Amino acid sequence: MASQVSASRASPDADPSETLRRYFWDNDTGNYQQRCGRAKMERYDLPTSARHYNMSRDAAFDLRGHDKAEVLTVVPPVAGGTAMILDLCMAPGGFALTTLANNCDNAKYMGVTLPRDQGGQKHWIGSRHYCKVDIQYIDINTLVAVTGLTQAGIPMDHPDAPRFRFDQPFLTRKFGLVFCDGQVPRFQEERGIYREVTTVIRYLTSQLVFALQRIRAGGTLLVLLPRLDNWTSAQILCTVRKFAKVRLFKSKCPKSPWARRGTFFLVAEGVDTENPEAQGAVEGFKRTWRRATFEMAEVRSEGDPSECRALTNVALSGDNVDEVLASFGPELVEMAKSLWKRQLDALRERDSRRWNGVLEGDRRLW
């Protein structure tokens, strides 16, 4: 099974992703631009980290303006209480500072971020905000207790066994707003096929488990996801919509690098933490993390990488492709149209001459 969901199977009239696919995957220049963009963001020197901070800050401003500040505003559970915010990939801090500025003086921002010596970014949060911010420098993939495991359940010969931790940060807190960013910095220590292929799905599922265990009833969850026709993204949307009100967000600014890329934010509002679907999703994410962490660890760099890459097709939602498309496909395409339109506009802005050739006669949706 391919790791992408074909939008045309859900929409027989048109495939609005085809134009983007031709540009990025069938066009050498498009591939080159995509690779260059990734290479710039993965080179985590200070100038690049500063650019990343500006990008995240601009995206937060755009989100705040788009929703008239409602999404980034956390209402304390009681009058005069503390507005609690959790960020699971905090550095470089653009979302943190924008969200703090958008909330009351007694807001508290707690974050988890990868240590610098493991490939994490510098955060740009000034000292005047330190009283409102609590940062834990942790690789969230090492918090095995989050998935219900104990030390007795860890194989001693596992390649990450010395790095695993059994504490659970912020477990007693409940947050009104939670950010998840499943993106994996590639500027990390050398790793074999096991880590190279499974780290993405492990980061995403561990962050979702961590977030759903700590978000308060009625809270808001923001998750940065890859392309919308990606099988994992489709499953996450299909799953989360069962216990929250879901919509999608992408930067409106054509000059924003985030607008040109396929990534987008899932905005889940009114999360019903007591819903059996939410509790079932948490257990499913835990199982996926354990499978990716332990079953696939047997494949080393000299092994067959296809065994690990099969995880990209894992049924996170508990359904297969046909079931997801039958129940959610048409709704997914409708949700996606505005995102695809914004990405096309941003790409036109970036390189209008090349787009003239790619888009000639392609006006099916706009």
N, C-alpha and C positions, 0 to 999 in steps of 0.2 A: 504494500500500500504506500502510495506516495505520501510525503510529509506535508503536502499542501492540499487544501480542499478546493476542488474545482468549482468556482462560482457558477459556471455554466450549467452544472448539474442541478443547481437550485433555481436558476433563472434561465429558462429556455429561450427567452426573447433576445437576450443580449448578455455578453460577458464583459462588464465594465472594467475588469482587471486586465483584459487582454492588451490594452494599449500600454499600460505600465510594464507588463511582462515583456512586450516586444522591446521596450526601451532598455530595461535593465538586464534582461537575460538573453535576448537575441541580438543585442547591439553591443559591439565591443566597447564603444565609447561609454555607454551606460554602465557596463560592467566595471570599466576603469574608474569612473566617478564614484561608484559605490565602494570599490575597494579603497580608493584614496580617502574617502570620508571615514571609513572604519579605521584605517591606519592612523589618521590624525587623532581620532578620539582614543585610540589604544596606546598612544605615545604619551604617557602621563608625566611629562615634565611640567614645570610650573606654568609656562605660558599656555600650554594646552589645557591644564586644569582651570586656569582663569577663563579661557574661552568656554569651557564646559560650564563653569559657574554662570557666566553671562547667558548662555543658552538656557539653562534651567531656570534662571531668574526671569528671562523673557517669556518662557513658556508658562511660568506661574502667573506672571502679569496678564498674559493672554487669557489664561483660564479664569483668573479673577474678573477680568473685564467682560468675558463672554457670559459668565453666570452672575454678573452684578455682585460679585464677592461672596455669593452664598455658599459655594462648595468649600472655599477655604476659610469660612467662618465657622467656628465651633461654639455651639451654645453649651455652657456648663450644665451638668445634670441638675444642679440646684442653683437658685439665685445667689450670686456672689461666690459661687464655687470656682474651681480651676478648670479652664479649658485644656484638655489633655490631647496632645498630638504625638503620633508615633511615626517615625520615618525609618524604614528598613534598609535604605541605601542612602545615607544622609549626605555624604560628601558629594560635591563640593559645597553644598549649602544654599543654592539658589532658591529652592522651594522652602527651605527652613526660614530664611530671612523674610521672604515675601509673606509666608503664612503668619509668622509672628507679628509682622506689621499690620496684618489684617484682623488680628484678634485683640482681645482686651489685655490690659496690663498684667493680669494674673495668669496668662496662658503659660503652659509648660510644654516644652518641645523635647521629646526624648528620641534619640536616634541610635541606630546600629550602623556601623560602617567598617569596611575592611581595613585592617592595619596597613600603614604605608609600606612596611617591609614585605607585605604579601601582595602588593599591587594596588592598594587603595589610593585614593586621591587625597590631596590636601583639602581641608575645609577652610572656607573663607569667612567664618563667623567671627565677628569682632568681639573683643573682651567685654564690651558693654552689654552683650547678650548672654554672657556666661551664666548669669543668675537664673536665666529662663531655660537653659539648655543642659541636657544630660546626655553625653555621648559615650557609648560603649564601643570600643574598638575590638570587634569580634568578626570572625568569618562565620556567618550564620549557618553555613553547611556543617560546621563542627558541633552544633548544639543538638546532639542526638536525643537528649531527654525530651525535646519538643515533640518528637515523633513517638514518644512512649517507650523508648528503649532504656535499659539500664546497663551498667557496666558488664554485667554477666552475659548480656546478649550480644556483645561485640566480639567478633572473631579476632583472636590475638594476631593472626597473620595478615589482617587487613592493612592496606598501605597507608590509611589515614588513622589507624588506631591510636598512635601517640598524640594526635591532634584533637581527638574528640573530647567534648566537654559535656558535663552532666548538670550544669546549672541552667536556670530558666529566667533570664532577665525580664523584668517588668511583668512577671506573671500575675502579681496581685493588683496591677493597675488596669483600668478600663479607659479606652481612648475613643474620643468622638470622631477623630479623623486619622486614617492610617494610609501611608504611602508605601507601595511595593514597587521595586525596580529590579526585575529579574535579569537585568543585563550583566554579563560577566566580563570583567576586565581581562584582556588577554595578556596584559603585562604581569603575569604571575610566574611562579617558579615552573620550570619545565615539568611537564606531566605526560604520562603515557596515554594510550587510547582510552583507558577507563575514565580518566579525568577530562580529557579533551572532549569526549563525546557526551558524557553524562552530567557535567557540571551545570550546564544551562538548566536542564530539567530539575536538577536537585535544588538549585538556587530558587527557582520559581516556586516549586512545591513547598520547600521549607519556609519561604517567606509567606506564602498563603496560609499555611498552618499557623505560623507564629502570629500573623495578623488576625485571623479569625478566632483565635483563642483569647485575644486581648481587646478586640473591638467591642464597644458597648452596644447594647441593643439600640437600633435606630441610627447607628453611626454611619460614616461614609468611608468607603474604601476606594483608593485610586491605585490602579495597577498599570504599569507601563508594559505593553505587549508588542511583539513583532508584527509582521504583516497580517492583515486581516484574513487572507486566504491561507494562512498557516494553520495546520490541523490543531496544534496546541492552543492557539488563540481562539479558534472557533469553539473548542471544548470548554475553555475557561468561561467564555461568554455564555454558552449554553447552560453551564452549571450555575454560575453566579446569579443569572436572571431568575432562578427558581426561588431565591430567598432575598432578593433585593431589586430595587428599581434600577435598571441598567441603561446607560447611554454612553456614547463614545465622544471623545474630544481629540481634536488635532489642531495645531496652531493655525490661525488664519493668516498670519504674516507670510507672504510668499518668499521673503528673504530669509526666513528662519531655516536653518539646516534641518530642524525637526520636521518642518513642513514638507521637505523634499524626500524624506525617508519614509519607509512604510510603517514605522512605529507610531503608536497611538496610545491614548489613555482610556482605559475602562473606568468609568465613574459609576460606582455602585452605591446608591443612596438608600437609607432606611434599611440597613442590613438587619434581618431577623435572625438573631443568633440562636433563638430557641427552635427555629424551624427544623424539622427532621432532615430536610434537604441540606441545610447548612452543616449539620452535624455529620451527615453522610459524606458531604464533600470533604470535610476535614479528614475523616478516616480514609477516604480514597486518596487524598494527597499524601497522607502518611505512608500508605502502602506503596505508592509510586516512588516516594523518596527512598524507602527501604530497599525496594527492588533495584533502583538505580545505584544505590550506594553499596549494596552487599552482593546481589546476584551478579552485577556486571563487573565487580571488582576482580573477578577471576580472569577477565580478558586483559592481558597485558599488551604492551606496545607491539610485541611480536605476534599477537593473536589476530583473530579475524575481527576487524572493526565493525563489520556489518552486524555482529551480535549485539554490540552496544548501540549502534545507530537505530536498531529496531525500536529503541525506547522513544524515538521521535514520533512513533505511531501509537504510543501507549494510550489506552482508553481512559484518560483522566476523568471523563464524565460518566464512565460506566457504560457508554453506548458506542456502537461502531459508527463508521462514517455514514452509512445509509440511514441509520436511525437519527443521527444528529441533523442531517440534511432534510430528512422528512419532517422533523418537528420544528426545526429552527432555520433551515436554509433560506426560505423566502424572506423571513424577518432579518436574517443576517445581511442579505444583499441590500435590503432597504436601508439598514443602519449604515452600511458601508458606502453608499453612493456619495454622501457629502464628504467623507474622508478621501475617497478616490478623486473627487473633483478638486479638493484643496491640494492634494499632492500633484495632480496634473498642472494646476495653475502655478504652483511653486516651481515645477520643472520647466514650464514655459518661460517663466521669469528668468530662470537661471540660464537657459540656453534656447532662446526662441528660434534660432535658425535651424538647429537640429530637429526641434519639435515640429517645424513646418513640414519636414519630410515624414516624420513618424505619424503625425496626426492627420495627414491629408485624407479628407473624406470620412474621417472618423468622428461623427457628430451624433452618435446614436442616443446619448443620454443628455447632452447639454446643448 
